[in-house]
Amino acid sequence: MSFHVLIAGGGIGGLCLAQGLRRNGISCALYEATPGIGRAGYRLHMNAAGGGALQQCLPANLFELYMQTSRKNPRRETFTMIDHLGDELGARPHIGPPNDAERPHTAVNRRTLRQIMCAGLGDVLHFGHTVTGYELDGERVRLGFAGGSSAEGDVLVAADGINSVIRGLRLPEVVVRDTGMRGMYSIAPVDEDLLAELPPPLLDGFVLATGPGGTTFSFGLFDPRRPLDEAVADLAPGVELDPVGTYFMVNFSARLPDAELFASDQRRLHEEMRSAVRDWAPAIRELVDRVDPASIVPNSLRHLEPAEPWAPSRVTLLGDAVHAMPPTFGAGANSALRDAAVLATELGHAARGEKDLLTAIGDFEANMRAEVFPILRASADPRAFDHDYLPDDIPVVRR
Ligand SMILES: Cc1cc2nc3c(=O)[nH]c(=O)nc-3n(C[C@H](O)[C@H](O)[C@H](O)COP(=O)(O)OP(=O)(O)OC[C@H]3O[C@@H](n4cnc5c(N)ncnc54)[C@H](O)[C@@H]3O)c2cc1C
């Protein structure tokens, strides 16, 4: 059976789906609101669910490019909690299927991953197309864009993130929860000298640091396994990747009122970060000093409530559009990638006549509810930041 898939949103999940559909020989077109690959976020922790999905969807050379441009193996692939002096309070394993022992999925620079996932998609990608809604008429779906133009296809996939316009029409009952938590994320370029001075737990997979008065920061190192230009020349000549050096992602849980947080200039926000670590270990203070003010982005921590099961149709959803979650387990992007791989596989079954289309979409959705909704629930659990909290109903890698 031949059909054409419309993808709304070219973030992590949408791009991976486009690659996976390509691999399954299925026609698709992706519509992204922004004019190009933006800079939304910096570093993404990767687990074996997300990494395995990339392996399934990307051509072999692009998967290898992802691997070689990923973070070097960390000191320990754990979520580590420390105090303001850098002393370890506890560490817990990451969730997800077992990771490779020699060359595990570690972390990526988000923009690099998106650039890799754009490679080879050519005229599938339509940037500067803001989706405004859709109409489902029998077996055809029409996707509308700001400005009045539209595109037609047989299946529509909402990959348009937490504020999904399509979810608002398809599953309008889903509630967006504002946790009230506010933060700012940023990057701090680092060199070998500072790396040598930092308390060793800072070099673990992902680090949550709590200081006097409950001030919290999270830190994640990104140091690519191989210089990006060298990896491109070797594996995928012509693919355009911006140069990326070694940096720390520095996230600060700010306690400023919204009016101040979202209106302040970046130098003022940097001052806020610096004053919050006044009594912290000198090397951590130095790390926060090195934050590039231009990289500071304030954000509010919101997530979705899991939807009750719904009947499948030709309009489906993946990633943050249907299960945006707090960053507790670093699983949001990994889950979006996982969804994309499962959906590409299911639509592949339909294309080869092994399942009918609605059964394939329904199987994808049931699998997502079973695999990802428990992670969403656990991520939003207030106990999730306890040192010894491990959810019972999601897979945890123990070493
Ligand atoms: C600071 C931060 C750190 C994070 N760290 C991690 C981590 O370490 N590991 C992890 O797994 N997850 C992490 N996450 C979560 C992760 O970023 C998301 O879960 C992931 O990006 C979801 O992918 P997605 O494709 O569903 O949505 P997105 O990546 O948000 O993509 C949605 C896309 O849709 C586009 N769009 C939106 N509206 C429209 C429209 N109307 N028309 C057309 N296009 C539209 C957007 O421009 C965007 O490109 C982090 C999130 C943040 C904010």
The ligand as a MOL file (V3000), in Angstrom:
LIG
                    3D

  0  0  0     0  0            999 V3000
M  V30 BEGIN CTAB
M  V30 COUNTS 53 58 0 0 0
M  V30 BEGIN ATOM
M  V30 1 C 16.9860 22.4280 28.8540 0
M  V30 2 C 16.4720 21.0820 28.4110 0
M  V30 3 C 17.2710 19.9710 28.5360 0
M  V30 4 C 16.8010 18.7150 28.1340 0
M  V30 5 N 17.6180 17.6490 28.2610 0
M  V30 6 C 17.2120 16.4470 27.8400 0
M  V30 7 C 18.0940 15.3260 27.8980 0
M  V30 8 O 19.2300 15.4530 28.3780 0
M  V30 9 N 17.6680 14.1230 27.4080 0
M  V30 10 C 16.4090 13.9820 26.9080 0
M  V30 11 O 16.0590 12.8540 26.4860 0
M  V30 12 N 15.5430 15.0190 26.8330 0
M  V30 13 C 15.9230 16.2470 27.2780 0
M  V30 14 N 15.0730 17.3110 27.1860 0
M  V30 15 C 13.7230 17.1080 26.6230 0
M  V30 16 C 13.7790 17.1640 25.1160 0
M  V30 17 O 14.3350 18.3740 24.6830 0
M  V30 18 C 12.3990 16.9920 24.4980 0
M  V30 19 O 11.7220 15.9350 25.1070 0
M  V30 20 C 12.5320 16.7070 22.9960 0
M  V30 21 O 13.1020 17.8110 22.3410 0
M  V30 22 C 11.1930 16.3420 22.3960 0
M  V30 23 O 11.3300 16.1930 21.0060 0
M  V30 24 P 10.0960 16.5310 20.0670 0
M  V30 25 O 10.5620 16.3010 18.6740 0
M  V30 26 O 8.8840 15.8360 20.5320 0
M  V30 27 O 9.8240 18.0750 20.3070 0
M  V30 28 P 10.7830 19.3000 20.0000 0
M  V30 29 O 12.1990 18.8750 19.9510 0
M  V30 30 O 10.3540 20.3640 20.9410 0
M  V30 31 O 10.3970 19.7120 18.5150 0
M  V30 32 C 9.1610 20.2790 18.1890 0
M  V30 33 C 9.3660 21.0430 16.8930 0
M  V30 34 O 8.1020 21.4710 16.4000 0
M  V30 35 C 8.2110 22.7900 15.9450 0
M  V30 36 N 6.8910 23.3920 16.0200 0
M  V30 37 C 6.2100 23.7680 17.1310 0
M  V30 38 N 5.0200 24.2730 16.7920 0
M  V30 39 C 4.9470 24.1980 15.4450 0
M  V30 40 C 3.9600 24.5650 14.5040 0
M  V30 41 N 2.7960 25.1150 14.8710 0
M  V30 42 N 4.2100 24.3530 13.1840 0
M  V30 43 C 5.3760 23.7840 12.7850 0
M  V30 44 N 6.3550 23.4300 13.6390 0
M  V30 45 C 6.1360 23.6280 14.9470 0
M  V30 46 C 9.2310 23.4330 16.8800 0
M  V30 47 O 9.8130 24.5850 16.2980 0
M  V30 48 C 10.2250 22.3090 17.0660 0
M  V30 49 O 11.2360 22.3180 16.1130 0
M  V30 50 C 15.5060 18.5760 27.5990 0
M  V30 51 C 14.6990 19.7060 27.4640 0
M  V30 52 C 15.1710 20.9570 27.8630 0
M  V30 53 C 14.2890 22.1680 27.7010 0
M  V30 END ATOM
M  V30 BEGIN BOND
M  V30 1 1 1 2
M  V30 2 1 2 3
M  V30 3 2 2 52
M  V30 4 2 3 4
M  V30 5 1 4 5
M  V30 6 1 4 50
M  V30 7 2 5 6
M  V30 8 1 6 7
M  V30 9 1 6 13
M  V30 10 2 7 8
M  V30 11 1 7 9
M  V30 12 1 9 10
M  V30 13 2 10 11
M  V30 14 1 10 12
M  V30 15 2 12 13
M  V30 16 1 13 14
M  V30 17 1 14 15
M  V30 18 1 14 50
M  V30 19 1 15 16
M  V30 20 1 16 17
M  V30 21 1 16 18
M  V30 22 1 18 19
M  V30 23 1 18 20
M  V30 24 1 20 21
M  V30 25 1 20 22
M  V30 26 1 22 23
M  V30 27 1 23 24
M  V30 28 2 24 25
M  V30 29 1 24 26
M  V30 30 1 24 27
M  V30 31 1 27 28
M  V30 32 2 28 29
M  V30 33 1 28 30
M  V30 34 1 28 31
M  V30 35 1 31 32
M  V30 36 1 32 33
M  V30 37 1 33 34
M  V30 38 1 33 48
M  V30 39 1 34 35
M  V30 40 1 35 36
M  V30 41 1 35 46
M  V30 42 1 36 37
M  V30 43 1 36 45
M  V30 44 2 37 38
M  V30 45 1 38 39
M  V30 46 1 39 40
M  V30 47 2 39 45
M  V30 48 1 40 41
M  V30 49 2 40 42
M  V30 50 1 42 43
M  V30 51 2 43 44
M  V30 52 1 44 45
M  V30 53 1 46 47
M  V30 54 1 46 48
M  V30 55 1 48 49
M  V30 56 2 50 51
M  V30 57 1 51 52
M  V30 58 1 52 53
M  V30 END BOND
M  V30 END CTAB
M  END
